[in-house]
Amino acid sequence: MARFRCPECGRERDIAPGRGGEIVSVYCLEHAGSADFHIRPVYMTLIEAPARTKPRRERVLA
């Protein structure tokens, strides 16, 4: 799972690769283009997620 952000509107989205492939590009489709009201796709940038650490296992005395 990867997190992407639109540089213009700040909208964020979590996207997982389909069928085990990798994500090549992601576009935000919330921006109106010109006078003819077409949608102008904006390339979203990948947000680096902080590294997750494994939870420590605790010993249980029986």
N, CA, C and O atoms as a Tripos MOL2 file, in Angstrom:
@<TRIPOS>MOLECULE
protein
  248   247    62     0     0
PROTEIN
NO_CHARGES

@<TRIPOS>ATOM
      1 N           0.8510   -1.1620    0.0000 N.3       1 MET1
      2 CA          0.0000    0.0000    0.0000 C.3       1 MET1
      3 C           0.9010    1.2300    0.0000 C.2       1 MET1
      4 O           1.8660    1.3070    0.7590 O.2       1 MET1
      5 N           0.5790    2.1700   -0.8430 N.am      2 ALA2
      6 CA          1.3430    3.4130   -0.9410 C.3       2 ALA2
      7 C           0.3860    4.5920   -0.7840 C.2       2 ALA2
      8 O          -0.7970    4.4880   -1.1090 O.2       2 ALA2
      9 N           0.9060    5.7100   -0.2830 N.am      3 ARG3
     10 CA          0.1010    6.9150   -0.0690 C.3       3 ARG3
     11 C           0.6020    8.0000   -1.0190 C.2       3 ARG3
     12 O           1.8020    8.2600   -1.1120 O.2       3 ARG3
     13 N          -0.3490    8.6320   -1.7260 N.am      4 PHE4
     14 CA         -0.0380    9.6680   -2.6960 C.3       4 PHE4
     15 C          -0.7590   10.9560   -2.3390 C.2       4 PHE4
     16 O          -1.8370   10.9270   -1.7450 O.2       4 PHE4
     17 N          -0.1510   12.1140   -2.7090 N.am      5 ARG5
     18 CA         -0.7440   13.4220   -2.4170 C.3       5 ARG5
     19 C          -0.7300   14.2750   -3.6820 C.2       5 ARG5
     20 O           0.2470   14.2820   -4.4320 O.2       5 ARG5
     21 N          -1.8420   15.0030   -3.9070 N.am      6 CYS6
     22 CA         -1.9330   15.9390   -5.0210 C.3       6 CYS6
     23 C          -1.2160   17.2280   -4.6110 C.2       6 CYS6
     24 O          -1.5230   17.7870   -3.5590 O.2       6 CYS6
     25 N          -0.2630   17.7110   -5.4250 N.am      7 PRO7
     26 CA          0.4580   18.9250   -5.0540 C.3       7 PRO7
     27 C          -0.3840   20.1970   -5.1470 C.2       7 PRO7
     28 O          -0.0090   21.2200   -4.5740 O.2       7 PRO7
     29 N          -1.5070   20.1550   -5.8530 N.am      8 GLU8
     30 CA         -2.3420   21.3540   -6.0090 C.3       8 GLU8
     31 C          -3.4190   21.4740   -4.9400 C.2       8 GLU8
     32 O          -3.5690   22.5340   -4.3340 O.2       8 GLU8
     33 N          -4.1700   20.4010   -4.7000 N.am      9 CYS9
     34 CA         -5.2760   20.4980   -3.7400 C.3       9 CYS9
     35 C          -4.9730   19.8280   -2.4030 C.2       9 CYS9
     36 O          -5.7210   20.0160   -1.4430 O.2       9 CYS9
     37 N          -3.8850   19.0450   -2.3190 N.am     10 GLY10
     38 CA         -3.5090   18.4100   -1.0640 C.3      10 GLY10
     39 C          -4.2770   17.1480   -0.7390 C.2      10 GLY10
     40 O          -4.1040   16.5920    0.3450 O.2      10 GLY10
     41 N          -5.1150   16.6810   -1.6380 N.am     11 ARG11
     42 CA         -5.8890   15.4650   -1.4000 C.3      11 ARG11
     43 C          -4.9450   14.2660   -1.3390 C.2      11 ARG11
     44 O          -4.0450   14.1480   -2.1700 O.2      11 ARG11
     45 N          -5.1390   13.3790   -0.3660 N.am     12 GLU12
     46 CA         -4.3050   12.1960   -0.2100 C.3      12 GLU12
     47 C          -5.1210   10.9480   -0.4900 C.2      12 GLU12
     48 O          -6.3370   10.9200   -0.2970 O.2      12 GLU12
     49 N          -4.4200    9.9080   -0.9530 N.am     13 ARG13
     50 CA         -5.1090    8.6710   -1.3070 C.3      13 ARG13
     51 C          -4.1750    7.4870   -1.0930 C.2      13 ARG13
     52 O          -3.0030    7.5420   -1.4650 O.2      13 ARG13
     53 N          -4.6900    6.4200   -0.4940 N.am     14 ASP14
     54 CA         -3.9500    5.1690   -0.3360 C.3      14 ASP14
     55 C          -4.2890    4.2700   -1.5120 C.2      14 ASP14
     56 O          -5.4600    4.0630   -1.8310 O.2      14 ASP14
     57 N          -3.2600    3.7390   -2.1510 N.am     15 ILE15
     58 CA         -3.4790    2.8840   -3.3210 C.3      15 ILE15
     59 C          -2.6200    1.6440   -3.1960 C.2      15 ILE15
     60 O          -1.4320    1.7260   -2.8850 O.2      15 ILE15
     61 N          -3.2310    0.4870   -3.4410 N.am     16 ALA16
     62 CA         -2.5090   -0.7790   -3.4310 C.3      16 ALA16
     63 C          -2.3770   -1.2760   -4.8660 C.2      16 ALA16
     64 O          -3.3030   -1.1100   -5.6600 O.2      16 ALA16
     65 N          -1.2510   -1.8780   -5.2080 N.am     17 PRO17
     66 CA         -1.0740   -2.3940   -6.5620 C.3      17 PRO17
     67 C          -2.0800   -3.5050   -6.8490 C.2      17 PRO17
     68 O          -2.3820   -4.3210   -5.9790 O.2      17 PRO17
     69 N          -2.5890   -3.5260   -8.0660 N.am     18 GLY18
     70 CA         -3.5260   -4.5630   -8.4600 C.3      18 GLY18
     71 C          -2.8160   -5.7600   -9.0550 C.2      18 GLY18
     72 O          -1.8750   -5.6010   -9.8320 O.2      18 GLY18
     73 N          -3.2470   -6.9320   -8.7090 N.am     19 ARG19
     74 CA         -2.7210   -8.1890   -9.2440 C.3      19 ARG19
     75 C          -1.2230   -8.3600   -9.0030 C.2      19 ARG19
     76 O          -0.5320   -8.9920   -9.8020 O.2      19 ARG19
     77 N          -0.7240   -7.8030   -7.9120 N.am     20 GLY20
     78 CA          0.6700   -8.0070   -7.5510 C.3      20 GLY20
     79 C           1.6620   -7.1560   -8.3180 C.2      20 GLY20
     80 O           2.8680   -7.3210   -8.1350 O.2      20 GLY20
     81 N           1.2020   -6.2510   -9.1700 N.am     21 GLY21
     82 CA          2.1090   -5.3910   -9.9170 C.3      21 GLY21
     83 C           2.5040   -4.1810   -9.1010 C.2      21 GLY21
     84 O           2.1340   -4.0530   -7.9340 O.2      21 GLY21
     85 N           3.2590   -3.2940   -9.7260 N.am     22 GLU22
     86 CA          3.6390   -2.0790   -9.0200 C.3      22 GLU22
     87 C           2.8670   -0.8900   -9.5750 C.2      22 GLU22
     88 O           2.3720   -0.9330  -10.7010 O.2      22 GLU22
     89 N           2.7660    0.1740   -8.7800 N.am     23 ILE23
     90 CA          2.0450    1.3770   -9.1770 C.3      23 ILE23
     91 C           2.9850    2.2330  -10.0210 C.2      23 ILE23
     92 O           4.0810    2.5760   -9.5780 O.2      23 ILE23
     93 N           2.5570    2.5790  -11.2390 N.am     24 VAL24
     94 CA          3.4020    3.3370  -12.1440 C.3      24 VAL24
     95 C           3.1330    4.8330  -12.0040 C.2      24 VAL24
     96 O           4.0720    5.6180  -11.8770 O.2      24 VAL24
     97 N           1.8730    5.2330  -12.0270 N.am     25 SER25
     98 CA          1.5430    6.6500  -11.8730 C.3      25 SER25
     99 C           0.1330    6.7830  -11.3220 C.2      25 SER25
    100 O          -0.7150    5.9120  -11.5180 O.2      25 SER25
    101 N          -0.1000    7.9000  -10.6230 N.am     26 VAL26
    102 CA         -1.4050    8.1800  -10.0220 C.3      26 VAL26
    103 C          -1.7470    9.6330  -10.3340 C.2      26 VAL26
    104 O          -0.9030   10.5200  -10.2030 O.2      26 VAL26
    105 N          -2.9800    9.8680  -10.7460 N.am     27 TYR27
    106 CA         -3.4100   11.2200  -11.1060 C.3      27 TYR27
    107 C          -4.6310   11.6250  -10.3000 C.2      27 TYR27
    108 O          -5.5070   10.8020  -10.0360 O.2      27 TYR27
    109 N          -4.6900   12.8920   -9.9080 N.am     28 CYS28
    110 CA         -5.8570   13.4700   -9.2480 C.3      28 CYS28
    111 C          -6.7670   13.9990  -10.3510 C.2      28 CYS28
    112 O          -6.3240   14.7670  -11.2050 O.2      28 CYS28
    113 N          -8.0240   13.5980  -10.3400 N.am     29 LEU29
    114 CA         -8.9670   13.9960  -11.3860 C.3      29 LEU29
    115 C         -10.0100   14.9770  -10.8680 C.2      29 LEU29
    116 O         -11.1540   14.9720  -11.3230 O.2      29 LEU29
    117 N          -9.6180   15.8140   -9.9200 N.am     30 GLU30
    118 CA        -10.5400   16.7660   -9.3030 C.3      30 GLU30
    119 C         -10.3590   18.1900   -9.8120 C.2      30 GLU30
    120 O         -10.9160   19.1170   -9.2240 O.2      30 GLU30
    121 N          -9.6040   18.3940  -10.8780 N.am     31 HIS31
    122 CA         -9.2830   19.7420  -11.3360 C.3      31 HIS31
    123 C          -9.9000   20.0120  -12.6990 C.2      31 HIS31
    124 O          -9.7120   19.2440  -13.6420 O.2      31 HIS31
    125 N         -10.6390   21.1140  -12.7930 N.am     32 ALA32
    126 CA        -11.2440   21.5060  -14.0680 C.3      32 ALA32
    127 C         -10.1630   22.0900  -14.9680 C.2      32 ALA32
    128 O          -9.2830   22.8170  -14.5090 O.2      32 ALA32
    129 N         -10.2410   21.7630  -16.2550 N.am     33 GLY33
    130 CA         -9.2410   22.2160  -17.2040 C.3      33 GLY33
    131 C          -9.4500   23.6490  -17.6370 C.2      33 GLY33
    132 O          -9.1150   24.5750  -16.8990 O.2      33 GLY33
    133 N          -9.9900   23.8420  -18.8060 N.am     34 SER34
    134 CA        -10.1370   25.1890  -19.3540 C.3      34 SER34
    135 C         -11.6200   25.5420  -19.4730 C.2      34 SER34
    136 O         -12.4520   25.0220  -18.7290 O.2      34 SER34
    137 N         -11.9330   26.4120  -20.3930 N.am     35 ALA35
    138 CA        -13.3000   26.9060  -20.5430 C.3      35 ALA35
    139 C         -14.2880   25.8200  -20.9510 C.2      35 ALA35
    140 O         -15.4910   25.9810  -20.7450 O.2      35 ALA35
    141 N         -13.8140   24.7310  -21.5190 N.am     36 ASP36
    142 CA        -14.7350   23.6730  -21.9450 C.3      36 ASP36
    143 C         -15.0210   22.6610  -20.8300 C.2      36 ASP36
    144 O         -15.6920   21.6560  -21.0690 O.2      36 ASP36
    145 N         -14.5200   22.9150  -19.6180 N.am     37 PHE37
    146 CA        -14.7940   22.1190  -18.4180 C.3      37 PHE37
    147 C         -14.3210   20.6720  -18.5060 C.2      37 PHE37
    148 O         -14.9000   19.7930  -17.8680 O.2      37 PHE37
    149 N         -13.2870   20.4190  -19.2800 N.am     38 HIS38
    150 CA        -12.6890   19.0930  -19.2630 C.3      38 HIS38
    151 C         -11.8940   18.9170  -17.9720 C.2      38 HIS38
    152 O         -11.4590   19.8960  -17.3650 O.2      38 HIS38
    153 N         -11.7080   17.6760  -17.5610 N.am     39 ILE39
    154 CA        -10.9220   17.3970  -16.3660 C.3      39 ILE39
    155 C          -9.4450   17.4370  -16.7270 C.2      39 ILE39
    156 O          -9.0200   16.8540  -17.7240 O.2      39 ILE39
    157 N          -8.6740   18.1300  -15.9080 N.am     40 ARG40
    158 CA         -7.2260   18.2250  -16.1170 C.3      40 ARG40
    159 C          -6.5530   17.3230  -15.0900 C.2      40 ARG40
    160 O          -6.5650   17.6410  -13.9010 O.2      40 ARG40
    161 N          -5.9650   16.2010  -15.5190 N.am     41 PRO41
    162 CA         -5.3110   15.3200  -14.5490 C.3      41 PRO41
    163 C          -4.0310   15.9480  -14.0010 C.2      41 PRO41
    164 O          -3.2420   16.5260  -14.7490 O.2      41 PRO41
    165 N          -3.8360   15.8270  -12.6920 N.am     42 VAL42
    166 CA         -2.6430   16.3370  -12.0270 C.3      42 VAL42
    167 C          -1.8990   15.1440  -11.4400 C.2      42 VAL42
    168 O          -2.4840   14.3370  -10.7170 O.2      42 VAL42
    169 N          -0.6020   15.0320  -11.7540 N.am     43 TYR43
    170 CA          0.2170   13.9250  -11.2740 C.3      43 TYR43
    171 C           0.3890   14.0160   -9.7650 C.2      43 TYR43
    172 O           0.8440   15.0390   -9.2530 O.2      43 TYR43
    173 N           0.0280   12.9490   -9.0460 N.am     44 MET44
    174 CA          0.1590   12.9200   -7.5880 C.3      44 MET44
    175 C           1.5310   12.3760   -7.2120 C.2      44 MET44
    176 O           2.0710   11.5110   -7.9010 O.2      44 MET44
    177 N           2.0950   12.8840   -6.1170 N.am     45 THR45
    178 CA          3.4250   12.4680   -5.6940 C.3      45 THR45
    179 C           3.3380   11.4720   -4.5470 C.2      45 THR45
    180 O           2.4190   11.5240   -3.7290 O.2      45 THR45
    181 N           4.2950   10.5780   -4.5010 N.am     46 LEU46
    182 CA          4.3540    9.5510   -3.4680 C.3      46 LEU46
    183 C           4.7950   10.1790   -2.1520 C.2      46 LEU46
    184 O           5.7360   10.9730   -2.1190 O.2      46 LEU46
    185 N           4.1110    9.8210   -1.0700 N.am     47 ILE47
    186 CA          4.4890   10.2710    0.2680 C.3      47 ILE47
    187 C           5.2440    9.1260    0.9150 C.2      47 ILE47
    188 O           4.7370    8.0080    1.0070 O.2      47 ILE47
    189 N           6.4570    9.4090    1.3630 N.am     48 GLU48
    190 CA          7.2450    8.3830    2.0310 C.3      48 GLU48
    191 C           6.6700    8.1240    3.4170 C.2      48 GLU48
    192 O           6.5790    9.0350    4.2410 O.2      48 GLU48
    193 N           6.2880    6.8940    3.6650 N.am     49 ALA49
    194 CA          5.7350    6.5270    4.9640 C.3      49 ALA49
    195 C           6.8810    6.2650    5.9400 C.2      49 ALA49
    196 O           7.9300    5.7630    5.5360 O.2      49 ALA49
    197 N           6.6970    6.5950    7.2060 N.am     50 PRO50
    198 CA          7.7490    6.2870    8.1740 C.3      50 PRO50
    199 C           7.9320    4.7790    8.3020 C.2      50 PRO50
    200 O           6.9730    4.0150    8.1860 O.2      50 PRO50
    201 N           9.1540    4.3630    8.5390 N.am     51 ALA51
    202 CA          9.4440    2.9290    8.6630 C.3      51 ALA51
    203 C           8.7130    2.3640    9.8760 C.2      51 ALA51
    204 O           8.7250    2.9490   10.9590 O.2      51 ALA51
    205 N           8.0960    1.2460    9.6720 N.am     52 ARG52
    206 CA          7.3950    0.5890   10.7810 C.3      52 ARG52
    207 C           8.3510   -0.3720   11.4670 C.2      52 ARG52
    208 O           9.1180   -1.0850   10.8200 O.2      52 ARG52
    209 N           8.2890   -0.3730   12.7630 N.am     53 THR53
    210 CA          9.1150   -1.3090   13.5150 C.3      53 THR53
    211 C           8.2450   -2.4690   13.9500 C.2      53 THR53
    212 O           7.0480   -2.3130   14.1950 O.2      53 THR53
    213 N           8.8530   -3.6150   14.0410 N.am     54 LYS54
    214 CA          8.1220   -4.7880   14.5000 C.3      54 LYS54
    215 C           7.8070   -4.6290   15.9800 C.2      54 LYS54
    216 O           8.6500   -4.1510   16.7390 O.2      54 LYS54
    217 N           6.6160   -5.0190   16.4010 N.am     55 PRO55
    218 CA          6.3100   -4.9370   17.8280 C.3      55 PRO55
    219 C           7.1860   -5.9560   18.6000 C.2      55 PRO55
    220 O           7.4250   -7.0750   18.1460 O.2      55 PRO55
    221 N           7.6420   -5.5200   19.7620 N.am     56 ARG56
    222 CA          8.4690   -6.4210   20.5640 C.3      56 ARG56
    223 C           7.6160   -7.4900   21.2060 C.2      56 ARG56
    224 O           6.5220   -7.2250   21.7030 O.2      56 ARG56
    225 N           8.1340   -8.6960   21.1860 N.am     57 ARG57
    226 CA          7.4340   -9.7950   21.8630 C.3      57 ARG57
    227 C           7.8070   -9.7670   23.3320 C.2      57 ARG57
    228 O           8.9650   -9.5490   23.6900 O.2      57 ARG57
    229 N           6.8340   -9.9840   24.1590 N.am     58 GLU58
    230 CA          7.0970  -10.0030   25.5960 C.3      58 GLU58
    231 C           7.1320  -11.4270   26.0990 C.2      58 GLU58
    232 O           6.3800  -12.2860   25.6400 O.2      58 GLU58
    233 N           8.0060  -11.6600   27.0380 N.am     59 ARG59
    234 CA          8.0860  -12.9910   27.6210 C.3      59 ARG59
    235 C           6.9600  -13.1600   28.6430 C.2      59 ARG59
    236 O           6.6320  -12.2390   29.3910 O.2      59 ARG59
    237 N           6.3970  -14.3260   28.6530 N.am     60 VAL60
    238 CA          5.3340  -14.6500   29.6140 C.3      60 VAL60
    239 C           5.8410  -15.7660   30.5110 C.2      60 VAL60
    240 O           6.2300  -16.8370   30.0440 O.2      60 VAL60
    241 N           5.8290  -15.4960   31.7910 N.am     61 LEU61
    242 CA          6.2470  -16.5220   32.7380 C.3      61 LEU61
    243 C           5.0630  -17.4370   33.0460 C.2      61 LEU61
    244 O           3.9950  -16.9790   33.4520 O.2      61 LEU61
    245 N           5.2690  -18.7100   32.8490 N.am     62 ALA62
    246 CA          4.1770  -19.6620   33.0810 C.3      62 ALA62
    247 C           4.3280  -20.3550   34.4020 C.2      62 ALA62
    248 O           3.4970  -21.1890   34.7600 O.2      62 ALA62
@<TRIPOS>BOND
     1     1     2 1
     2     2     3 1
     3     3     4 2
     4     3     5 am
     5     5     6 1
     6     6     7 1
     7     7     8 2
     8     7     9 am
     9     9    10 1
    10    10    11 1
    11    11    12 2
    12    11    13 am
    13    13    14 1
    14    14    15 1
    15    15    16 2
    16    15    17 am
    17    17    18 1
    18    18    19 1
    19    19    20 2
    20    19    21 am
    21    21    22 1
    22    22    23 1
    23    23    24 2
    24    23    25 am
    25    25    26 1
    26    26    27 1
    27    27    28 2
    28    27    29 am
    29    29    30 1
    30    30    31 1
    31    31    32 2
    32    31    33 am
    33    33    34 1
    34    34    35 1
    35    35    36 2
    36    35    37 am
    37    37    38 1
    38    38    39 1
    39    39    40 2
    40    39    41 am
    41    41    42 1
    42    42    43 1
    43    43    44 2
    44    43    45 am
    45    45    46 1
    46    46    47 1
    47    47    48 2
    48    47    49 am
    49    49    50 1
    50    50    51 1
    51    51    52 2
    52    51    53 am
    53    53    54 1
    54    54    55 1
    55    55    56 2
    56    55    57 am
    57    57    58 1
    58    58    59 1
    59    59    60 2
    60    59    61 am
    61    61    62 1
    62    62    63 1
    63    63    64 2
    64    63    65 am
    65    65    66 1
    66    66    67 1
    67    67    68 2
    68    67    69 am
    69    69    70 1
    70    70    71 1
    71    71    72 2
    72    71    73 am
    73    73    74 1
    74    74    75 1
    75    75    76 2
    76    75    77 am
    77    77    78 1
    78    78    79 1
    79    79    80 2
    80    79    81 am
    81    81    82 1
    82    82    83 1
    83    83    84 2
    84    83    85 am
    85    85    86 1
    86    86    87 1
    87    87    88 2
    88    87    89 am
    89    89    90 1
    90    90    91 1
    91    91    92 2
    92    91    93 am
    93    93    94 1
    94    94    95 1
    95    95    96 2
    96    95    97 am
    97    97    98 1
    98    98    99 1
    99    99   100 2
   100    99   101 am
   101   101   102 1
   102   102   103 1
   103   103   104 2
   104   103   105 am
   105   105   106 1
   106   106   107 1
   107   107   108 2
   108   107   109 am
   109   109   110 1
   110   110   111 1
   111   111   112 2
   112   111   113 am
   113   113   114 1
   114   114   115 1
   115   115   116 2
   116   115   117 am
   117   117   118 1
   118   118   119 1
   119   119   120 2
   120   119   121 am
   121   121   122 1
   122   122   123 1
   123   123   124 2
   124   123   125 am
   125   125   126 1
   126   126   127 1
   127   127   128 2
   128   127   129 am
   129   129   130 1
   130   130   131 1
   131   131   132 2
   132   131   133 am
   133   133   134 1
   134   134   135 1
   135   135   136 2
   136   135   137 am
   137   137   138 1
   138   138   139 1
   139   139   140 2
   140   139   141 am
   141   141   142 1
   142   142   143 1
   143   143   144 2
   144   143   145 am
   145   145   146 1
   146   146   147 1
   147   147   148 2
   148   147   149 am
   149   149   150 1
   150   150   151 1
   151   151   152 2
   152   151   153 am
   153   153   154 1
   154   154   155 1
   155   155   156 2
   156   155   157 am
   157   157   158 1
   158   158   159 1
   159   159   160 2
   160   159   161 am
   161   161   162 1
   162   162   163 1
   163   163   164 2
   164   163   165 am
   165   165   166 1
   166   166   167 1
   167   167   168 2
   168   167   169 am
   169   169   170 1
   170   170   171 1
   171   171   172 2
   172   171   173 am
   173   173   174 1
   174   174   175 1
   175   175   176 2
   176   175   177 am
   177   177   178 1
   178   178   179 1
   179   179   180 2
   180   179   181 am
   181   181   182 1
   182   182   183 1
   183   183   184 2
   184   183   185 am
   185   185   186 1
   186   186   187 1
   187   187   188 2
   188   187   189 am
   189   189   190 1
   190   190   191 1
   191   191   192 2
   192   191   193 am
   193   193   194 1
   194   194   195 1
   195   195   196 2
   196   195   197 am
   197   197   198 1
   198   198   199 1
   199   199   200 2
   200   199   201 am
   201   201   202 1
   202   202   203 1
   203   203   204 2
   204   203   205 am
   205   205   206 1
   206   206   207 1
   207   207   208 2
   208   207   209 am
   209   209   210 1
   210   210   211 1
   211   211   212 2
   212   211   213 am
   213   213   214 1
   214   214   215 1
   215   215   216 2
   216   215   217 am
   217   217   218 1
   218   218   219 1
   219   219   220 2
   220   219   221 am
   221   221   222 1
   222   222   223 1
   223   223   224 2
   224   223   225 am
   225   225   226 1
   226   226   227 1
   227   227   228 2
   228   227   229 am
   229   229   230 1
   230   230   231 1
   231   231   232 2
   232   231   233 am
   233   233   234 1
   234   234   235 1
   235   235   236 2
   236   235   237 am
   237   237   238 1
   238   238   239 1
   239   239   240 2
   240   239   241 am
   241   241   242 1
   242   242   243 1
   243   243   244 2
   244   243   245 am
   245   245   246 1
   246   246   247 1
   247   247   248 2
@<TRIPOS>SUBSTRUCTURE
     1 MET1         2 RESIDUE 1 A MET
     2 ALA2         6 RESIDUE 1 A ALA
     3 ARG3        10 RESIDUE 1 A ARG
     4 PHE4        14 RESIDUE 1 A PHE
     5 ARG5        18 RESIDUE 1 A ARG
     6 CYS6        22 RESIDUE 1 A CYS
     7 PRO7        26 RESIDUE 1 A PRO
     8 GLU8        30 RESIDUE 1 A GLU
     9 CYS9        34 RESIDUE 1 A CYS
    10 GLY10       38 RESIDUE 1 A GLY
    11 ARG11       42 RESIDUE 1 A ARG
    12 GLU12       46 RESIDUE 1 A GLU
    13 ARG13       50 RESIDUE 1 A ARG
    14 ASP14       54 RESIDUE 1 A ASP
    15 ILE15       58 RESIDUE 1 A ILE
    16 ALA16       62 RESIDUE 1 A ALA
    17 PRO17       66 RESIDUE 1 A PRO
    18 GLY18       70 RESIDUE 1 A GLY
    19 ARG19       74 RESIDUE 1 A ARG
    20 GLY20       78 RESIDUE 1 A GLY
    21 GLY21       82 RESIDUE 1 A GLY
    22 GLU22       86 RESIDUE 1 A GLU
    23 ILE23       90 RESIDUE 1 A ILE
    24 VAL24       94 RESIDUE 1 A VAL
    25 SER25       98 RESIDUE 1 A SER
    26 VAL26      102 RESIDUE 1 A VAL
    27 TYR27      106 RESIDUE 1 A TYR
    28 CYS28      110 RESIDUE 1 A CYS
    29 LEU29      114 RESIDUE 1 A LEU
    30 GLU30      118 RESIDUE 1 A GLU
    31 HIS31      122 RESIDUE 1 A HIS
    32 ALA32      126 RESIDUE 1 A ALA
    33 GLY33      130 RESIDUE 1 A GLY
    34 SER34      134 RESIDUE 1 A SER
    35 ALA35      138 RESIDUE 1 A ALA
    36 ASP36      142 RESIDUE 1 A ASP
    37 PHE37      146 RESIDUE 1 A PHE
    38 HIS38      150 RESIDUE 1 A HIS
    39 ILE39      154 RESIDUE 1 A ILE
    40 ARG40      158 RESIDUE 1 A ARG
    41 PRO41      162 RESIDUE 1 A PRO
    42 VAL42      166 RESIDUE 1 A VAL
    43 TYR43      170 RESIDUE 1 A TYR
    44 MET44      174 RESIDUE 1 A MET
    45 THR45      178 RESIDUE 1 A THR
    46 LEU46      182 RESIDUE 1 A LEU
    47 ILE47      186 RESIDUE 1 A ILE
    48 GLU48      190 RESIDUE 1 A GLU
    49 ALA49      194 RESIDUE 1 A ALA
    50 PRO50      198 RESIDUE 1 A PRO
    51 ALA51      202 RESIDUE 1 A ALA
    52 ARG52      206 RESIDUE 1 A ARG
    53 THR53      210 RESIDUE 1 A THR
    54 LYS54      214 RESIDUE 1 A LYS
    55 PRO55      218 RESIDUE 1 A PRO
    56 ARG56      222 RESIDUE 1 A ARG
    57 ARG57      226 RESIDUE 1 A ARG
    58 GLU58      230 RESIDUE 1 A GLU
    59 ARG59      234 RESIDUE 1 A ARG
    60 VAL60      238 RESIDUE 1 A VAL
    61 LEU61      242 RESIDUE 1 A LEU
    62 ALA62      246 RESIDUE 1 A ALA
